[in-house]
Amino acid sequence: MSSAKKLVGWYKGAALMVFNTLVIFTLINLAISLFFGVQRLFRGRDKSDPLTQAHGGWSLKAVYPDLSEAEVLALQHETRTRTVGYTPFAQFKETTFHGRYVNVDAGGFRLVKNQGPWPPEAKNFNVFVFGGSTTFGFGVRDEQTIPSYLQEKLSATLKHPVCVYNFGSAFYYSSQERIQFQNLLLQGTVPNLAVFVDGPNDFYFPDDVPEYSDEFDQMLSGEYLRKHRYDIISRLPIMKAVRTLTGAEKVGLTANSWPVESEDTLKTMAKTVVGRYWANLKLTGALASARDVQTCFVWQPVPMYKFNLKNHPTPANGFGRHNRSASGYEYMSSWLQTNAPPSNFLNLADFQENRDEPLYVDNVHYSAHMCDMLAGEIARFLTDRHLAN
């Protein structure tokens, strides 16, 4: 046999071995994937399912009386699986999205019922609402968010057309909202009124370092690619099986396993965060004053403060980093007892006190009924203080 024929024979043998190896590897992964799928059917819904993450075994009908479980799952999926995009200075923003329940305009705002035009028209009374995911409306439909209900309520009292724009964004807090508002003003997009809804996320980021900052740092240093180059391999079923057998699949922090912070640490943190919040309020107010924009600052409710947790889908120890709001809100309450807030500050922290009904769809996000009630409180405050006229 010639050398060429031998080489061809070796090549065919090697190619057949590689092919068979790939086929066997694929079949093993398919088999393992099927096993985990069957296992989930017997154990219940997959914990990565957004509906399970949000509610666990809690009754959905308590906060979604008009939706089936499949519709709630679709709503939660649209809410929680969207991607964010880059924006200068504020780092990230909500991106364009078109779904059945969640719709985000290219202008960066979530649609409300009877959404006004973009850019805003001077003939309308234009209201920009800023905040985190509770303002965006995680877990509720477009027309059930605080800004959407606010437009309905203000439209019923004002003589000219009211157009509200929901600029709520996941993870945003007072520092990012100030920058977001400033960016819009610099672009020449100036509302008549700007409403800022804050509280829990300020304590969620006590060091004033926004979400995704680690990822930005890793990208600039080149560490991100090195850290994530094996992500595809790690997600293979066979790798999940290895982690499950070794116990590594359970390693990591969850909402319920977030390290307990000492009382002294929480008190110091609360003082720092509340001080930063008032500083941001003043800076934001100065920006608004320079462009003749009225402002309203709302301190929103959280389930960890003056709410009966028997009406909540999450156990008292299941709030993770949001547990910081408990001591933070206590500190803000004591601060307000000895300091006079500005006339455009609306404190709704104790709004839910003595309300014996479900008001949250998950850890911290409001039900449609709660959004409606909060919008009513904000609308009354705006008209009583002549901030909307």
BELURBEL-V582648 format. One record per residue. N is the residue number from 0. RES is the residue in three letters. SS is DSSP state (@ for helix, = for strand, . for the rest). PHI is phi in radians with two decimals (* if undefined). PSI is psi in whole degrees, -180 to 180 (none if undefined). Layout:
# BELURBEL-V582648
n | res | ss | phi | psi
N | RES | SS | PHI | PSI
N | RES | SS | PHI | PSI
This chain:
# BELURBEL-V582648
n | res | ss | phi | psi
0 | MET | . | * | 132
1 | SER | . | -1.27 | 163
2 | SER | @ | -1.06 | -37
3 | ALA | @ | -1.12 | -42
4 | LYS | @ | -1.16 | -39
5 | LYS | @ | -1.07 | -43
6 | LEU | @ | -1.09 | -42
7 | VAL | @ | -1.12 | -40
8 | GLY | @ | -1.12 | -43
9 | TRP | @ | -1.10 | -40
10 | TYR | @ | -1.10 | -45
11 | LYS | @ | -1.09 | -42
12 | GLY | @ | -1.12 | -44
13 | ALA | @ | -1.13 | -43
14 | ALA | @ | -1.10 | -41
15 | LEU | @ | -1.13 | -39
16 | MET | @ | -1.13 | -44
17 | VAL | @ | -1.11 | -44
18 | PHE | @ | -1.08 | -47
19 | ASN | @ | -1.09 | -38
20 | THR | @ | -1.10 | -44
21 | LEU | @ | -1.12 | -41
22 | VAL | @ | -1.11 | -46
23 | ILE | @ | -1.12 | -42
24 | PHE | @ | -1.07 | -44
25 | THR | @ | -1.12 | -44
26 | LEU | @ | -1.11 | -38
27 | ILE | @ | -1.10 | -44
28 | ASN | @ | -1.14 | -39
29 | LEU | @ | -1.13 | -41
30 | ALA | @ | -1.12 | -44
31 | ILE | @ | -1.14 | -41
32 | SER | @ | -1.07 | -42
33 | LEU | @ | -1.09 | -41
34 | PHE | @ | -1.06 | -48
35 | PHE | @ | -1.13 | -35
36 | GLY | @ | -1.13 | -47
37 | VAL | @ | -1.09 | -40
38 | GLN | @ | -1.06 | -39
39 | ARG | @ | -1.17 | -35
40 | LEU | @ | -1.10 | -37
41 | PHE | @ | -1.42 | -32
42 | ARG | @ | -1.58 | -13
43 | GLY | . | 1.96 | -176
44 | ARG | . | -1.08 | 147
45 | ASP | . | -1.04 | 135
46 | LYS | . | -1.15 | -15
47 | SER | . | -1.45 | -10
48 | ASP | . | -1.12 | 127
49 | PRO | @ | -1.07 | -27
50 | LEU | @ | -1.21 | -42
51 | THR | @ | -1.18 | -41
52 | GLN | @ | -1.04 | -38
53 | ALA | @ | -1.43 | -36
54 | HIS | @ | -2.10 | -26
55 | GLY | . | 1.07 | -129
56 | GLY | . | -1.72 | 12
57 | TRP | . | -1.24 | 150
58 | SER | . | -1.16 | 122
59 | LEU | . | -1.28 | -33
60 | LYS | . | -1.10 | -20
61 | ALA | . | -1.11 | -33
62 | VAL | . | -2.12 | -8
63 | TYR | . | -2.24 | 65
64 | PRO | . | -1.16 | -21
65 | ASP | . | -1.84 | 7
66 | LEU | . | -2.16 | 147
67 | SER | . | -1.39 | 168
68 | GLU | @ | -1.08 | -38
69 | ALA | @ | -1.12 | -38
70 | GLU | @ | -1.23 | -38
71 | VAL | @ | -1.12 | -42
72 | LEU | @ | -1.07 | -42
73 | ALA | @ | -1.11 | -40
74 | LEU | @ | -1.12 | -48
75 | GLN | @ | -1.10 | -39
76 | HIS | @ | -1.10 | -46
77 | GLU | @ | -1.11 | -36
78 | THR | @ | -1.20 | -42
79 | ARG | @ | -1.81 | -9
80 | THR | . | -1.90 | 8
81 | ARG | . | -1.28 | 156
82 | THR | . | -1.72 | 157
83 | VAL | = | -1.85 | 164
84 | GLY | = | -2.18 | 168
85 | TYR | = | -1.38 | 144
86 | THR | = | -2.50 | 140
87 | PRO | . | -1.03 | 138
88 | PHE | . | 1.30 | -46
89 | ALA | . | -1.47 | -8
90 | GLN | = | 1.44 | -49
91 | PHE | = | -2.58 | 162
92 | LYS | = | -2.62 | 166
93 | GLU | = | -1.22 | 139
94 | THR | . | -1.89 | 165
95 | THR | . | -0.95 | 133
96 | PHE | = | -2.63 | 138
97 | HIS | = | -2.26 | 110
98 | GLY | . | -2.29 | -172
99 | ARG | . | -1.34 | -36
100 | TYR | . | -2.02 | -26
101 | VAL | . | -2.12 | 126
102 | ASN | = | -2.41 | 127
103 | VAL | = | -2.10 | 127
104 | ASP | . | -1.33 | 157
105 | ALA | . | -1.07 | -20
106 | GLY | . | -1.31 | -5
107 | GLY | . | 1.68 | 9
108 | PHE | . | -2.07 | 148
109 | ARG | = | -1.40 | 138
110 | LEU | . | -1.16 | 146
111 | VAL | . | -1.95 | 173
112 | LYS | . | -1.10 | 133
113 | ASN | . | 0.97 | 54
114 | GLN | . | -1.02 | 136
115 | GLY | . | -1.32 | 172
116 | PRO | . | -1.30 | 157
117 | TRP | . | -2.28 | 127
118 | PRO | . | -1.15 | 159
119 | PRO | . | -1.08 | 149
120 | GLU | . | -1.77 | 140
121 | ALA | . | -1.10 | -24
122 | LYS | . | -1.23 | -16
123 | ASN | . | -1.71 | 160
124 | PHE | = | -1.58 | 105
125 | ASN | = | -1.69 | 129
126 | VAL | = | -2.14 | 123
127 | PHE | = | -1.76 | 128
128 | VAL | = | -1.97 | 124
129 | PHE | = | -1.97 | 152
130 | GLY | = | 2.92 | -169
131 | GLY | . | -1.65 | -148
132 | SER | @ | -1.21 | -24
133 | THR | @ | -1.23 | -33
134 | THR | @ | -1.32 | -42
135 | PHE | @ | -0.99 | -41
136 | GLY | . | 1.77 | 54
137 | PHE | . | -1.09 | 129
138 | GLY | . | 1.53 | 2
139 | VAL | . | -2.29 | 162
140 | ARG | . | -1.34 | 166
141 | ASP | @ | -0.86 | -46
142 | GLU | @ | -1.41 | 1
143 | GLN | @ | -1.94 | 11
144 | THR | . | -1.43 | 164
145 | ILE | @ | -1.00 | -48
146 | PRO | @ | -1.07 | -37
147 | SER | @ | -1.16 | -45
148 | TYR | @ | -1.14 | -35
149 | LEU | @ | -1.09 | -40
150 | GLN | @ | -1.09 | -43
151 | GLU | @ | -1.06 | -45
152 | LYS | @ | -1.27 | -38
153 | LEU | @ | -1.23 | -35
154 | SER | @ | -1.10 | -28
155 | ALA | . | -1.34 | -16
156 | THR | . | -1.99 | -26
157 | LEU | . | -1.59 | 154
158 | LYS | . | -1.42 | -28
159 | HIS | . | -1.89 | 163
160 | PRO | . | -1.03 | 137
161 | VAL | = | -1.90 | 130
162 | CYS | = | -2.19 | 114
163 | VAL | = | -1.81 | 139
164 | TYR | = | -2.11 | 122
165 | ASN | = | -1.56 | 97
166 | PHE | . | -1.67 | 17
167 | GLY | . | -1.04 | 143
168 | SER | . | -2.52 | 139
169 | ALA | . | -0.94 | 133
170 | PHE | . | 1.34 | -7
171 | TYR | . | -1.18 | 147
172 | TYR | . | -2.45 | -175
173 | SER | @ | -1.00 | -35
174 | SER | @ | -1.17 | -47
175 | GLN | @ | -1.20 | -36
176 | GLU | @ | -1.12 | -39
177 | ARG | @ | -1.02 | -45
178 | ILE | @ | -1.19 | -42
179 | GLN | @ | -1.05 | -45
180 | PHE | @ | -1.09 | -45
181 | GLN | @ | -1.06 | -42
182 | ASN | @ | -1.06 | -42
183 | LEU | @ | -1.14 | -41
184 | LEU | @ | -1.11 | -41
185 | LEU | @ | -1.12 | -29
186 | GLN | . | -1.38 | -5
187 | GLY | . | 1.50 | 11
188 | THR | . | -1.66 | 96
189 | VAL | . | -2.01 | 120
190 | PRO | . | -1.49 | 173
191 | ASN | . | -1.42 | -33
192 | LEU | = | -2.49 | 139
193 | ALA | = | -2.13 | 127
194 | VAL | = | -1.98 | 130
195 | PHE | = | -2.06 | 120
196 | VAL | = | -1.93 | 113
197 | ASP | = | -2.42 | 175
198 | GLY | . | 2.61 | -84
199 | PRO | @ | -1.09 | -41
200 | ASN | @ | -1.22 | -24
201 | ASP | @ | -1.12 | -37
202 | PHE | @ | -1.41 | -24
203 | TYR | @ | -1.17 | -30
204 | PHE | . | -2.11 | 68
205 | PRO | . | -1.14 | -24
206 | ASP | . | -1.56 | 7
207 | ASP | . | 1.06 | 36
208 | VAL | . | -2.03 | 110
209 | PRO | . | -1.15 | 164
210 | GLU | . | -0.99 | 149
211 | TYR | . | 1.26 | 7
212 | SER | @ | -1.10 | -38
213 | ASP | @ | -1.07 | -41
214 | GLU | @ | -1.13 | -41
215 | PHE | @ | -1.08 | -43
216 | ASP | @ | -1.10 | -42
217 | GLN | @ | -1.14 | -37
218 | MET | @ | -1.15 | -43
219 | LEU | @ | -1.17 | -33
220 | SER | @ | -1.56 | -8
221 | GLY | . | 1.49 | -2
222 | GLU | @ | -1.28 | -27
223 | TYR | @ | -1.06 | -46
224 | LEU | @ | -1.13 | -39
225 | ARG | @ | -1.15 | -37
226 | LYS | @ | -1.28 | -32
227 | HIS | @ | -1.91 | 8
228 | ARG | . | -1.17 | -23
229 | TYR | . | -1.78 | 14
230 | ASP | @ | -1.05 | -42
231 | ILE | @ | -1.09 | -44
232 | ILE | @ | -1.13 | -41
233 | SER | @ | -1.16 | -20
234 | ARG | . | -1.58 | -4
235 | LEU | . | -1.12 | 144
236 | PRO | @ | -0.94 | -38
237 | ILE | @ | -1.14 | -33
238 | MET | @ | -1.27 | -35
239 | LYS | @ | -1.11 | -39
240 | ALA | @ | -1.10 | -41
241 | VAL | @ | -1.10 | -44
242 | ARG | @ | -1.14 | -38
243 | THR | @ | -1.14 | -43
244 | LEU | @ | -1.18 | -34
245 | THR | @ | -1.55 | -8
246 | GLY | . | 1.52 | -1
247 | ALA | @ | -1.27 | -20
248 | GLU | @ | -1.12 | -24
249 | LYS | @ | -1.64 | -2
250 | VAL | . | -1.33 | 141
251 | GLY | . | 2.23 | 161
252 | LEU | . | -1.50 | 136
253 | THR | . | -2.06 | 177
254 | ALA | @ | -1.00 | -37
255 | ASN | @ | -1.44 | -15
256 | SER | @ | -1.93 | 14
257 | TRP | . | -1.07 | 134
258 | PRO | . | -0.96 | 138
259 | VAL | . | -1.30 | 127
260 | GLU | . | -1.67 | 144
261 | SER | . | -1.17 | 159
262 | GLU | @ | -1.08 | -40
263 | ASP | @ | -1.12 | -41
264 | THR | @ | -1.10 | -44
265 | LEU | @ | -1.16 | -38
266 | LYS | @ | -1.15 | -45
267 | THR | @ | -1.09 | -42
268 | MET | @ | -1.07 | -45
269 | ALA | @ | -1.07 | -44
270 | LYS | @ | -1.08 | -43
271 | THR | @ | -1.12 | -46
272 | VAL | @ | -1.17 | -44
273 | VAL | @ | -1.11 | -40
274 | GLY | @ | -1.08 | -42
275 | ARG | @ | -1.16 | -38
276 | TYR | @ | -1.06 | -48
277 | TRP | @ | -1.15 | -34
278 | ALA | @ | -1.13 | -43
279 | ASN | @ | -1.12 | -38
280 | LEU | @ | -1.05 | -44
281 | LYS | @ | -1.15 | -43
282 | LEU | @ | -1.14 | -42
283 | THR | @ | -1.13 | -41
284 | GLY | @ | -1.09 | -38
285 | ALA | @ | -1.16 | -41
286 | LEU | @ | -1.05 | -45
287 | ALA | @ | -1.13 | -42
288 | SER | @ | -1.07 | -36
289 | ALA | @ | -1.15 | -23
290 | ARG | . | -2.02 | 17
291 | ASP | . | 1.00 | 44
292 | VAL | . | -1.86 | 129
293 | GLN | = | -1.29 | 149
294 | THR | = | -2.30 | 153
295 | CYS | = | -2.46 | 132
296 | PHE | = | -2.01 | 120
297 | VAL | = | -1.92 | 126
298 | TRP | = | -1.68 | 107
299 | GLN | . | -1.46 | 162
300 | PRO | . | -1.31 | 155
301 | VAL | . | -2.36 | 151
302 | PRO | . | -1.20 | -18
303 | MET | . | -1.40 | -5
304 | TYR | . | -2.24 | 112
305 | LYS | . | 1.00 | 48
306 | PHE | . | -2.44 | 138
307 | ASN | . | -1.34 | 108
308 | LEU | @ | -1.25 | -6
309 | LYS | @ | -1.18 | -20
310 | ASN | @ | -1.71 | 19
311 | HIS | . | -2.08 | 143
312 | PRO | . | -1.31 | -11
313 | THR | . | -2.02 | 137
314 | PRO | . | -1.03 | 160
315 | ALA | . | -1.04 | -29
316 | ASN | . | -1.69 | 15
317 | GLY | . | -1.85 | 22
318 | PHE | . | -1.65 | -6
319 | GLY | @ | 1.00 | -132
320 | ARG | @ | -1.10 | -22
321 | HIS | @ | -1.24 | -12
322 | ASN | @ | -1.02 | -24
323 | ARG | @ | -1.06 | -25
324 | SER | @ | -1.14 | -26
325 | ALA | @ | -1.03 | -55
326 | SER | @ | -1.26 | -33
327 | GLY | @ | -1.10 | -42
328 | TYR | @ | -1.26 | -33
329 | GLU | @ | -1.09 | -42
330 | TYR | @ | -1.15 | -43
331 | MET | @ | -1.06 | -39
332 | SER | @ | -1.06 | -45
333 | SER | @ | -1.17 | -35
334 | TRP | @ | -1.11 | -43
335 | LEU | @ | -1.20 | -23
336 | GLN | @ | -1.28 | -23
337 | THR | @ | -2.03 | -2
338 | ASN | . | -2.32 | 142
339 | ALA | . | -1.57 | 115
340 | PRO | . | -1.28 | 163
341 | PRO | . | -1.15 | 161
342 | SER | . | -1.19 | -16
343 | ASN | . | -1.74 | 19
344 | PHE | = | -1.79 | 124
345 | LEU | = | -1.96 | 116
346 | ASN | = | -1.65 | 108
347 | LEU | . | -1.94 | 18
348 | ALA | . | -1.02 | -38
349 | ASP | . | -1.78 | 18
350 | PHE | . | -0.99 | -37
351 | GLN | . | -1.54 | -2
352 | GLU | . | -1.05 | 134
353 | ASN | . | 1.24 | 11
354 | ARG | . | -1.61 | 113
355 | ASP | . | -1.69 | 70
356 | GLU | . | -2.79 | 155
357 | PRO | . | -1.22 | 129
358 | LEU | . | -2.19 | -4
359 | TYR | = | -2.18 | 143
360 | VAL | . | -1.61 | -14
361 | ASP | . | -2.82 | -151
362 | ASN | . | -0.82 | -59
363 | VAL | . | -2.31 | -4
364 | HIS | . | -1.59 | 142
365 | TYR | = | -1.41 | 152
366 | SER | . | -1.31 | 167
367 | ALA | @ | -1.05 | -40
368 | HIS | @ | -1.08 | -43
369 | MET | @ | -1.14 | -42
370 | CYS | @ | -1.05 | -41
371 | ASP | @ | -1.09 | -47
372 | MET | @ | -1.15 | -43
373 | LEU | @ | -1.13 | -40
374 | ALA | @ | -1.07 | -37
375 | GLY | @ | -1.11 | -42
376 | GLU | @ | -1.11 | -43
377 | ILE | @ | -1.15 | -43
378 | ALA | @ | -1.08 | -43
379 | ARG | @ | -1.10 | -42
380 | PHE | @ | -1.10 | -43
381 | LEU | @ | -1.09 | -42
382 | THR | @ | -1.30 | -39
383 | ASP | @ | -1.12 | -36
384 | ARG | . | -1.60 | 7
385 | HIS | . | 0.98 | 37
386 | LEU | . | -1.58 | -17
387 | ALA | . | -2.23 | 108
388 | ASN | . | -2.69 | none
